[in-house]
Amino acid sequence: MSDLVVDFDELNAAVGRIGRVTEIFDSAHGDAKVAAGHTGHDGLAGKVREFADEWDYKRSKMRGAIV
């Protein structure tokens, strides 16, 4: 049987990176919807909004899984 060795410097670095990911997810809300208004085409704007809605949902699920 082997002993478990934990590198706490690496563990703390990973926690920091996960924290940064959650910050990015939190700050990204609504960016794609704003971009949709600048496409200049109603059909394309609708597709961008659709993507934004789906990405908001998926991003919230991923964020919930890592905190």
N, CA, C and O atoms as a Maestro MAE file, in Angstrom:
{
 s_m_m2io_version
 :::
 2.0.0
}

f_m_ct {
 s_m_title
 :::
 protein
 m_atom[268] {
  # First column is atom index #
  i_m_mmod_type
  r_m_x_coord
  r_m_y_coord
  r_m_z_coord
  i_m_residue_number
  s_m_chain_name
  s_m_pdb_residue_name
  s_m_pdb_atom_name
  i_m_atomic_number
  :::
  1 25 0.840 -1.175 0.000 1 A "MET " " N  " 7
  2 3 0.000 0.000 0.000 1 A "MET " " CA " 6
  3 2 0.889 1.243 0.000 1 A "MET " " C  " 6
  4 15 1.842 1.322 0.775 1 A "MET " " O  " 8
  5 25 0.582 2.216 -0.868 2 A "SER " " N  " 7
  6 3 1.398 3.421 -0.945 2 A "SER " " CA " 6
  7 2 0.775 4.548 -0.133 2 A "SER " " C  " 6
  8 15 -0.435 4.588 0.089 2 A "SER " " O  " 8
  9 25 1.618 5.442 0.295 3 A "ASP " " N  " 7
  10 3 1.154 6.604 1.043 3 A "ASP " " CA " 6
  11 2 0.734 7.701 0.068 3 A "ASP " " C  " 6
  12 15 1.356 7.893 -0.977 3 A "ASP " " O  " 8
  13 25 -0.301 8.395 0.417 4 A "LEU " " N  " 7
  14 3 -0.775 9.518 -0.384 4 A "LEU " " CA " 6
  15 2 0.072 10.744 -0.040 4 A "LEU " " C  " 6
  16 15 0.222 11.105 1.127 4 A "LEU " " O  " 8
  17 25 0.613 11.367 -1.067 5 A "VAL " " N  " 7
  18 3 1.404 12.577 -0.876 5 A "VAL " " CA " 6
  19 2 0.687 13.714 -1.599 5 A "VAL " " C  " 6
  20 15 0.415 13.621 -2.796 5 A "VAL " " O  " 8
  21 25 0.385 14.775 -0.876 6 A "VAL " " N  " 7
  22 3 -0.323 15.920 -1.443 6 A "VAL " " CA " 6
  23 2 0.645 17.089 -1.546 6 A "VAL " " C  " 6
  24 15 1.261 17.492 -0.559 6 A "VAL " " O  " 8
  25 25 0.768 17.621 -2.743 7 A "ASP " " N  " 7
  26 3 1.583 18.812 -2.963 7 A "ASP " " CA " 6
  27 2 0.656 20.016 -2.744 7 A "ASP " " C  " 6
  28 15 -0.128 20.368 -3.625 7 A "ASP " " O  " 8
  29 25 0.751 20.634 -1.579 8 A "PHE " " N  " 7
  30 3 -0.168 21.707 -1.226 8 A "PHE " " CA " 6
  31 2 0.057 22.966 -2.059 8 A "PHE " " C  " 6
  32 15 -0.880 23.738 -2.262 8 A "PHE " " O  " 8
  33 25 1.256 23.186 -2.537 9 A "ASP " " N  " 7
  34 3 1.479 24.319 -3.434 9 A "ASP " " CA " 6
  35 2 0.690 24.134 -4.728 9 A "ASP " " C  " 6
  36 15 0.051 25.066 -5.216 9 A "ASP " " O  " 8
  37 25 0.742 22.924 -5.275 10 A "GLU " " N  " 7
  38 3 -0.029 22.630 -6.498 10 A "GLU " " CA " 6
  39 2 -1.530 22.686 -6.229 10 A "GLU " " C  " 6
  40 15 -2.294 23.196 -7.049 10 A "GLU " " O  " 8
  41 25 -1.947 22.165 -5.091 11 A "LEU " " N  " 7
  42 3 -3.365 22.184 -4.731 11 A "LEU " " CA " 6
  43 2 -3.863 23.621 -4.608 11 A "LEU " " C  " 6
  44 15 -4.934 23.948 -5.120 11 A "LEU " " O  " 8
  45 25 -3.106 24.477 -3.942 12 A "ASN " " N  " 7
  46 3 -3.499 25.879 -3.796 12 A "ASN " " CA " 6
  47 2 -3.506 26.599 -5.138 12 A "ASN " " C  " 6
  48 15 -4.369 27.443 -5.381 12 A "ASN " " O  " 8
  49 25 -2.560 26.280 -6.006 13 A "ALA " " N  " 7
  50 3 -2.543 26.870 -7.341 13 A "ALA " " CA " 6
  51 2 -3.785 26.462 -8.130 13 A "ALA " " C  " 6
  52 15 -4.379 27.282 -8.830 13 A "ALA " " O  " 8
  53 25 -4.172 25.201 -8.013 14 A "ALA " " N  " 7
  54 3 -5.378 24.718 -8.710 14 A "ALA " " CA " 6
  55 2 -6.624 25.426 -8.189 14 A "ALA " " C  " 6
  56 15 -7.505 25.789 -8.968 14 A "ALA " " O  " 8
  57 25 -6.700 25.621 -6.891 15 A "VAL " " N  " 7
  58 3 -7.833 26.341 -6.299 15 A "VAL " " CA " 6
  59 2 -7.892 27.759 -6.847 15 A "VAL " " C  " 6
  60 15 -8.972 28.270 -7.145 15 A "VAL " " O  " 8
  61 25 -6.746 28.389 -6.978 16 A "GLY " " N  " 7
  62 3 -6.695 29.737 -7.543 16 A "GLY " " CA " 6
  63 2 -7.165 29.781 -8.982 16 A "GLY " " C  " 6
  64 15 -7.884 30.698 -9.377 16 A "GLY " " O  " 8
  65 25 -6.762 28.789 -9.770 17 A "ARG " " N  " 7
  66 3 -7.192 28.741 -11.171 17 A "ARG " " CA " 6
  67 2 -8.695 28.511 -11.281 17 A "ARG " " C  " 6
  68 15 -9.359 29.108 -12.129 17 A "ARG " " O  " 8
  69 25 -9.222 27.654 -10.431 18 A "ILE " " N  " 7
  70 3 -10.676 27.413 -10.441 18 A "ILE " " CA " 6
  71 2 -11.418 28.681 -10.047 18 A "ILE " " C  " 6
  72 15 -12.462 29.000 -10.614 18 A "ILE " " O  " 8
  73 25 -10.879 29.396 -9.080 19 A "GLY " " N  " 7
  74 3 -11.483 30.665 -8.686 19 A "GLY " " CA " 6
  75 2 -11.509 31.656 -9.824 19 A "GLY " " C  " 6
  76 15 -12.485 32.387 -9.995 19 A "GLY " " O  " 8
  77 25 -10.444 31.687 -10.605 20 A "ARG " " N  " 7
  78 3 -10.382 32.597 -11.754 20 A "ARG " " CA " 6
  79 2 -11.412 32.210 -12.814 20 A "ARG " " C  " 6
  80 15 -12.037 33.081 -13.419 20 A "ARG " " O  " 8
  81 25 -11.588 30.917 -13.039 21 A "VAL " " N  " 7
  82 3 -12.599 30.447 -13.996 21 A "VAL " " CA " 6
  83 2 -13.987 30.899 -13.559 21 A "VAL " " C  " 6
  84 15 -14.769 31.366 -14.387 21 A "VAL " " O  " 8
  85 25 -14.305 30.769 -12.285 22 A "THR " " N  " 7
  86 3 -15.635 31.190 -11.817 22 A "THR " " CA " 6
  87 2 -15.805 32.697 -11.977 22 A "THR " " C  " 6
  88 15 -16.899 33.158 -12.302 22 A "THR " " O  " 8
  89 25 -14.741 33.474 -11.754 23 A "GLU " " N  " 7
  90 3 -14.821 34.927 -11.964 23 A "GLU " " CA " 6
  91 2 -15.110 35.245 -13.430 23 A "GLU " " C  " 6
  92 15 -15.928 36.113 -13.737 23 A "GLU " " O  " 8
  93 25 -14.438 34.543 -14.320 24 A "ILE " " N  " 7
  94 3 -14.650 34.765 -15.754 24 A "ILE " " CA " 6
  95 2 -16.078 34.387 -16.131 24 A "ILE " " C  " 6
  96 15 -16.737 35.122 -16.866 24 A "ILE " " O  " 8
  97 25 -16.561 33.254 -15.640 25 A "PHE " " N  " 7
  98 3 -17.939 32.848 -15.925 25 A "PHE " " CA " 6
  99 2 -18.925 33.896 -15.413 25 A "PHE " " C  " 6
  100 15 -19.889 34.232 -16.101 25 A "PHE " " O  " 8
  101 25 -18.687 34.409 -14.213 26 A "ASP " " N  " 7
  102 3 -19.600 35.399 -13.633 26 A "ASP " " CA " 6
  103 2 -19.607 36.706 -14.421 26 A "ASP " " C  " 6
  104 15 -20.651 37.344 -14.555 26 A "ASP " " O  " 8
  105 25 -18.459 37.104 -14.938 27 A "SER " " N  " 7
  106 3 -18.377 38.377 -15.647 27 A "SER " " CA " 6
  107 2 -18.822 38.275 -17.104 27 A "SER " " C  " 6
  108 15 -19.030 39.301 -17.752 27 A "SER " " O  " 8
  109 25 -18.969 37.070 -17.628 28 A "ALA " " N  " 7
  110 3 -19.309 36.892 -19.041 28 A "ALA " " CA " 6
  111 2 -20.795 37.020 -19.328 28 A "ALA " " C  " 6
  112 15 -21.193 37.027 -20.493 28 A "ALA " " O  " 8
  113 25 -21.607 37.119 -18.321 29 A "HIS " " N  " 7
  114 3 -23.053 37.146 -18.509 29 A "HIS " " CA " 6
  115 2 -23.479 38.317 -19.392 29 A "HIS " " C  " 6
  116 15 -23.179 39.472 -19.089 29 A "HIS " " O  " 8
  117 25 -24.160 38.022 -20.451 30 A "GLY " " N  " 7
  118 3 -24.758 39.036 -21.304 30 A "GLY " " CA " 6
  119 2 -23.896 39.544 -22.453 30 A "GLY " " C  " 6
  120 15 -24.391 40.294 -23.294 30 A "GLY " " O  " 8
  121 25 -22.630 39.162 -22.516 31 A "ASP " " N  " 7
  122 3 -21.754 39.665 -23.572 31 A "ASP " " CA " 6
  123 2 -22.261 39.321 -24.968 31 A "ASP " " C  " 6
  124 15 -22.269 40.175 -25.854 31 A "ASP " " O  " 8
  125 25 -22.678 38.090 -25.165 32 A "ALA " " N  " 7
  126 3 -23.135 37.663 -26.494 32 A "ALA " " CA " 6
  127 2 -24.438 38.354 -26.865 32 A "ALA " " C  " 6
  128 15 -24.659 38.660 -28.037 32 A "ALA " " O  " 8
  129 25 -25.293 38.602 -25.899 33 A "LYS " " N  " 7
  130 3 -26.557 39.282 -26.199 33 A "LYS " " CA " 6
  131 2 -26.299 40.714 -26.656 33 A "LYS " " C  " 6
  132 15 -26.990 41.222 -27.539 33 A "LYS " " O  " 8
  133 25 -25.314 41.354 -26.060 34 A "VAL " " N  " 7
  134 3 -24.938 42.704 -26.491 34 A "VAL " " CA " 6
  135 2 -24.404 42.655 -27.922 34 A "VAL " " C  " 6
  136 15 -24.734 43.510 -28.743 34 A "VAL " " O  " 8
  137 25 -23.594 41.669 -28.208 35 A "ALA " " N  " 7
  138 3 -23.033 41.521 -29.561 35 A "ALA " " CA " 6
  139 2 -24.132 41.305 -30.594 35 A "ALA " " C  " 6
  140 15 -23.998 41.755 -31.732 35 A "ALA " " O  " 8
  141 25 -25.200 40.635 -30.226 36 A "ALA " " N  " 7
  142 3 -26.285 40.360 -31.165 36 A "ALA " " CA " 6
  143 2 -26.872 41.651 -31.728 36 A "ALA " " C  " 6
  144 15 -27.265 41.708 -32.893 36 A "ALA " " O  " 8
  145 25 -26.926 42.663 -30.906 37 A "GLY " " N  " 7
  146 3 -27.475 43.929 -31.360 37 A "GLY " " CA " 6
  147 2 -26.606 44.652 -32.365 37 A "GLY " " C  " 6
  148 15 -27.047 45.621 -32.983 37 A "GLY " " O  " 8
  149 25 -25.385 44.199 -32.538 38 A "HIS " " N  " 7
  150 3 -24.448 44.856 -33.449 38 A "HIS " " CA " 6
  151 2 -24.205 44.073 -34.734 38 A "HIS " " C  " 6
  152 15 -23.323 44.428 -35.516 38 A "HIS " " O  " 8
  153 25 -24.970 43.023 -34.957 39 A "THR " " N  " 7
  154 3 -24.737 42.201 -36.153 39 A "THR " " CA " 6
  155 2 -25.260 42.849 -37.426 39 A "THR " " C  " 6
  156 15 -24.734 42.604 -38.511 39 A "THR " " O  " 8
  157 25 -26.294 43.675 -37.298 40 A "GLY " " N  " 7
  158 3 -26.844 44.333 -38.480 40 A "GLY " " CA " 6
  159 2 -27.777 43.455 -39.296 40 A "GLY " " C  " 6
  160 15 -28.168 43.829 -40.402 40 A "GLY " " O  " 8
  161 25 -28.141 42.294 -38.764 41 A "HIS " " N  " 7
  162 3 -29.019 41.370 -39.492 41 A "HIS " " CA " 6
  163 2 -29.914 40.675 -38.471 41 A "HIS " " C  " 6
  164 15 -29.419 40.040 -37.539 41 A "HIS " " O  " 8
  165 25 -31.221 40.793 -38.642 42 A "ASP " " N  " 7
  166 3 -32.160 40.233 -37.661 42 A "ASP " " CA " 6
  167 2 -32.008 38.732 -37.488 42 A "ASP " " C  " 6
  168 15 -32.047 38.226 -36.366 42 A "ASP " " O  " 8
  169 25 -31.833 38.011 -38.601 43 A "GLY " " N  " 7
  170 3 -31.692 36.557 -38.519 43 A "GLY " " CA " 6
  171 2 -30.437 36.151 -37.766 43 A "GLY " " C  " 6
  172 15 -30.476 35.262 -36.915 43 A "GLY " " O  " 8
  173 25 -29.334 36.799 -38.077 44 A "LEU " " N  " 7
  174 3 -28.078 36.509 -37.392 44 A "LEU " " CA " 6
  175 2 -28.162 36.912 -35.923 44 A "LEU " " C  " 6
  176 15 -27.674 36.191 -35.053 44 A "LEU " " O  " 8
  177 25 -28.774 38.048 -35.647 45 A "ALA " " N  " 7
  178 3 -28.936 38.489 -34.262 45 A "ALA " " CA " 6
  179 2 -29.741 37.465 -33.457 45 A "ALA " " C  " 6
  180 15 -29.430 37.202 -32.295 45 A "ALA " " O  " 8
  181 25 -30.755 36.901 -34.066 46 A "GLY " " N  " 7
  182 3 -31.550 35.870 -33.393 46 A "GLY " " CA " 6
  183 2 -30.723 34.637 -33.063 46 A "GLY " " C  " 6
  184 15 -30.849 34.064 -31.981 46 A "GLY " " O  " 8
  185 25 -29.885 34.236 -33.996 47 A "LYS " " N  " 7
  186 3 -29.019 33.068 -33.759 47 A "LYS " " CA " 6
  187 2 -27.999 33.359 -32.655 47 A "LYS " " C  " 6
  188 15 -27.715 32.493 -31.826 47 A "LYS " " O  " 8
  189 25 -27.457 34.559 -32.644 48 A "VAL " " N  " 7
  190 3 -26.494 34.927 -31.598 48 A "VAL " " CA " 6
  191 2 -27.197 34.933 -30.240 48 A "VAL " " C  " 6
  192 15 -26.633 34.447 -29.259 48 A "VAL " " O  " 8
  193 25 -28.408 35.469 -30.163 49 A "ARG " " N  " 7
  194 3 -29.164 35.455 -28.898 49 A "ARG " " CA " 6
  195 2 -29.473 34.027 -28.455 49 A "ARG " " C  " 6
  196 15 -29.385 33.703 -27.271 49 A "ARG " " O  " 8
  197 25 -29.832 33.185 -29.407 50 A "GLU " " N  " 7
  198 3 -30.105 31.775 -29.098 50 A "GLU " " CA " 6
  199 2 -28.853 31.112 -28.513 50 A "GLU " " C  " 6
  200 15 -28.921 30.414 -27.501 50 A "GLU " " O  " 8
  201 25 -27.726 31.340 -29.161 51 A "PHE " " N  " 7
  202 3 -26.471 30.809 -28.647 51 A "PHE " " CA " 6
  203 2 -26.198 31.343 -27.240 51 A "PHE " " C  " 6
  204 15 -25.798 30.591 -26.351 51 A "PHE " " O  " 8
  205 25 -26.414 32.637 -27.046 52 A "ALA " " N  " 7
  206 3 -26.159 33.262 -25.744 52 A "ALA " " CA " 6
  207 2 -27.017 32.629 -24.651 52 A "ALA " " C  " 6
  208 15 -26.532 32.367 -23.550 52 A "ALA " " O  " 8
  209 25 -28.276 32.385 -24.953 53 A "ASP " " N  " 7
  210 3 -29.155 31.762 -23.959 53 A "ASP " " CA " 6
  211 2 -28.672 30.363 -23.596 53 A "ASP " " C  " 6
  212 15 -28.650 29.996 -22.421 53 A "ASP " " O  " 8
  213 25 -28.286 29.585 -24.599 54 A "GLU " " N  " 7
  214 3 -27.793 28.227 -24.344 54 A "GLU " " CA " 6
  215 2 -26.478 28.261 -23.574 54 A "GLU " " C  " 6
  216 15 -26.268 27.458 -22.665 54 A "GLU " " O  " 8
  217 25 -25.596 29.184 -23.933 55 A "TRP " " N  " 7
  218 3 -24.306 29.281 -23.257 55 A "TRP " " CA " 6
  219 2 -24.480 29.745 -21.808 55 A "TRP " " C  " 6
  220 15 -23.777 29.268 -20.917 55 A "TRP " " O  " 8
  221 25 -25.418 30.679 -21.567 56 A "ASP " " N  " 7
  222 3 -25.692 31.107 -20.188 56 A "ASP " " CA " 6
  223 2 -26.097 29.913 -19.333 56 A "ASP " " C  " 6
  224 15 -25.624 29.758 -18.207 56 A "ASP " " O  " 8
  225 25 -26.970 29.077 -19.871 57 A "TYR " " N  " 7
  226 3 -27.432 27.894 -19.136 57 A "TYR " " CA " 6
  227 2 -26.278 26.931 -18.873 57 A "TYR " " C  " 6
  228 15 -26.084 26.480 -17.744 57 A "TYR " " O  " 8
  229 25 -25.514 26.617 -19.919 58 A "LYS " " N  " 7
  230 3 -24.411 25.661 -19.769 58 A "LYS " " CA " 6
  231 2 -23.328 26.203 -18.845 58 A "LYS " " C  " 6
  232 15 -22.755 25.457 -18.051 58 A "LYS " " O  " 8
  233 25 -23.046 27.493 -18.944 59 A "ARG " " N  " 7
  234 3 -22.047 28.110 -18.084 59 A "ARG " " CA " 6
  235 2 -22.478 28.033 -16.620 59 A "ARG " " C  " 6
  236 15 -21.655 27.765 -15.744 59 A "ARG " " O  " 8
  237 25 -23.750 28.263 -16.355 60 A "SER " " N  " 7
  238 3 -24.235 28.196 -14.976 60 A "SER " " CA " 6
  239 2 -24.147 26.755 -14.440 60 A "SER " " C  " 6
  240 15 -23.851 26.549 -13.263 60 A "SER " " O  " 8
  241 25 -24.401 25.774 -15.294 61 A "LYS " " N  " 7
  242 3 -24.273 24.379 -14.871 61 A "LYS " " CA " 6
  243 2 -22.815 24.034 -14.563 61 A "LYS " " C  " 6
  244 15 -22.526 23.375 -13.564 61 A "LYS " " O  " 8
  245 25 -21.902 24.481 -15.424 62 A "MET " " N  " 7
  246 3 -20.479 24.204 -15.183 62 A "MET " " CA " 6
  247 2 -19.996 24.912 -13.921 62 A "MET " " C  " 6
  248 15 -19.240 24.336 -13.140 62 A "MET " " O  " 8
  249 25 -20.423 26.147 -13.717 63 A "ARG " " N  " 7
  250 3 -20.011 26.886 -12.535 63 A "ARG " " CA " 6
  251 2 -20.508 26.183 -11.285 63 A "ARG " " C  " 6
  252 15 -19.778 26.069 -10.300 63 A "ARG " " O  " 8
  253 25 -21.731 25.718 -11.320 64 A "GLY " " N  " 7
  254 3 -22.289 25.002 -10.179 64 A "GLY " " CA " 6
  255 2 -21.526 23.709 -9.859 64 A "GLY " " C  " 6
  256 15 -21.467 23.272 -8.710 64 A "GLY " " O  " 8
  257 25 -20.950 23.117 -10.894 65 A "ALA " " N  " 7
  258 3 -20.224 21.866 -10.693 65 A "ALA " " CA " 6
  259 2 -18.834 22.074 -10.080 65 A "ALA " " C  " 6
  260 15 -18.263 21.149 -9.502 65 A "ALA " " O  " 8
  261 25 -18.289 23.298 -10.210 66 A "ILE " " N  " 7
  262 3 -16.923 23.499 -9.716 66 A "ILE " " CA " 6
  263 2 -16.849 24.277 -8.412 66 A "ILE " " C  " 6
  264 15 -15.760 24.441 -7.863 66 A "ILE " " O  " 8
  265 25 -17.956 24.752 -7.910 67 A "VAL " " N  " 7
  266 3 -17.898 25.466 -6.613 67 A "VAL " " CA " 6
  267 2 -18.505 24.640 -5.510 67 A "VAL " " C  " 6
  268 15 -18.543 25.078 -4.360 67 A "VAL " " O  " 8
  :::
 }
 m_bond[267] {
  # First column is bond index #
  i_m_from
  i_m_to
  i_m_order
  :::
  1 1 2 1
  2 2 3 1
  3 3 4 2
  4 3 5 1
  5 5 6 1
  6 6 7 1
  7 7 8 2
  8 7 9 1
  9 9 10 1
  10 10 11 1
  11 11 12 2
  12 11 13 1
  13 13 14 1
  14 14 15 1
  15 15 16 2
  16 15 17 1
  17 17 18 1
  18 18 19 1
  19 19 20 2
  20 19 21 1
  21 21 22 1
  22 22 23 1
  23 23 24 2
  24 23 25 1
  25 25 26 1
  26 26 27 1
  27 27 28 2
  28 27 29 1
  29 29 30 1
  30 30 31 1
  31 31 32 2
  32 31 33 1
  33 33 34 1
  34 34 35 1
  35 35 36 2
  36 35 37 1
  37 37 38 1
  38 38 39 1
  39 39 40 2
  40 39 41 1
  41 41 42 1
  42 42 43 1
  43 43 44 2
  44 43 45 1
  45 45 46 1
  46 46 47 1
  47 47 48 2
  48 47 49 1
  49 49 50 1
  50 50 51 1
  51 51 52 2
  52 51 53 1
  53 53 54 1
  54 54 55 1
  55 55 56 2
  56 55 57 1
  57 57 58 1
  58 58 59 1
  59 59 60 2
  60 59 61 1
  61 61 62 1
  62 62 63 1
  63 63 64 2
  64 63 65 1
  65 65 66 1
  66 66 67 1
  67 67 68 2
  68 67 69 1
  69 69 70 1
  70 70 71 1
  71 71 72 2
  72 71 73 1
  73 73 74 1
  74 74 75 1
  75 75 76 2
  76 75 77 1
  77 77 78 1
  78 78 79 1
  79 79 80 2
  80 79 81 1
  81 81 82 1
  82 82 83 1
  83 83 84 2
  84 83 85 1
  85 85 86 1
  86 86 87 1
  87 87 88 2
  88 87 89 1
  89 89 90 1
  90 90 91 1
  91 91 92 2
  92 91 93 1
  93 93 94 1
  94 94 95 1
  95 95 96 2
  96 95 97 1
  97 97 98 1
  98 98 99 1
  99 99 100 2
  100 99 101 1
  101 101 102 1
  102 102 103 1
  103 103 104 2
  104 103 105 1
  105 105 106 1
  106 106 107 1
  107 107 108 2
  108 107 109 1
  109 109 110 1
  110 110 111 1
  111 111 112 2
  112 111 113 1
  113 113 114 1
  114 114 115 1
  115 115 116 2
  116 115 117 1
  117 117 118 1
  118 118 119 1
  119 119 120 2
  120 119 121 1
  121 121 122 1
  122 122 123 1
  123 123 124 2
  124 123 125 1
  125 125 126 1
  126 126 127 1
  127 127 128 2
  128 127 129 1
  129 129 130 1
  130 130 131 1
  131 131 132 2
  132 131 133 1
  133 133 134 1
  134 134 135 1
  135 135 136 2
  136 135 137 1
  137 137 138 1
  138 138 139 1
  139 139 140 2
  140 139 141 1
  141 141 142 1
  142 142 143 1
  143 143 144 2
  144 143 145 1
  145 145 146 1
  146 146 147 1
  147 147 148 2
  148 147 149 1
  149 149 150 1
  150 150 151 1
  151 151 152 2
  152 151 153 1
  153 153 154 1
  154 154 155 1
  155 155 156 2
  156 155 157 1
  157 157 158 1
  158 158 159 1
  159 159 160 2
  160 159 161 1
  161 161 162 1
  162 162 163 1
  163 163 164 2
  164 163 165 1
  165 165 166 1
  166 166 167 1
  167 167 168 2
  168 167 169 1
  169 169 170 1
  170 170 171 1
  171 171 172 2
  172 171 173 1
  173 173 174 1
  174 174 175 1
  175 175 176 2
  176 175 177 1
  177 177 178 1
  178 178 179 1
  179 179 180 2
  180 179 181 1
  181 181 182 1
  182 182 183 1
  183 183 184 2
  184 183 185 1
  185 185 186 1
  186 186 187 1
  187 187 188 2
  188 187 189 1
  189 189 190 1
  190 190 191 1
  191 191 192 2
  192 191 193 1
  193 193 194 1
  194 194 195 1
  195 195 196 2
  196 195 197 1
  197 197 198 1
  198 198 199 1
  199 199 200 2
  200 199 201 1
  201 201 202 1
  202 202 203 1
  203 203 204 2
  204 203 205 1
  205 205 206 1
  206 206 207 1
  207 207 208 2
  208 207 209 1
  209 209 210 1
  210 210 211 1
  211 211 212 2
  212 211 213 1
  213 213 214 1
  214 214 215 1
  215 215 216 2
  216 215 217 1
  217 217 218 1
  218 218 219 1
  219 219 220 2
  220 219 221 1
  221 221 222 1
  222 222 223 1
  223 223 224 2
  224 223 225 1
  225 225 226 1
  226 226 227 1
  227 227 228 2
  228 227 229 1
  229 229 230 1
  230 230 231 1
  231 231 232 2
  232 231 233 1
  233 233 234 1
  234 234 235 1
  235 235 236 2
  236 235 237 1
  237 237 238 1
  238 238 239 1
  239 239 240 2
  240 239 241 1
  241 241 242 1
  242 242 243 1
  243 243 244 2
  244 243 245 1
  245 245 246 1
  246 246 247 1
  247 247 248 2
  248 247 249 1
  249 249 250 1
  250 250 251 1
  251 251 252 2
  252 251 253 1
  253 253 254 1
  254 254 255 1
  255 255 256 2
  256 255 257 1
  257 257 258 1
  258 258 259 1
  259 259 260 2
  260 259 261 1
  261 261 262 1
  262 262 263 1
  263 263 264 2
  264 263 265 1
  265 265 266 1
  266 266 267 1
  267 267 268 2
  :::
 }
}
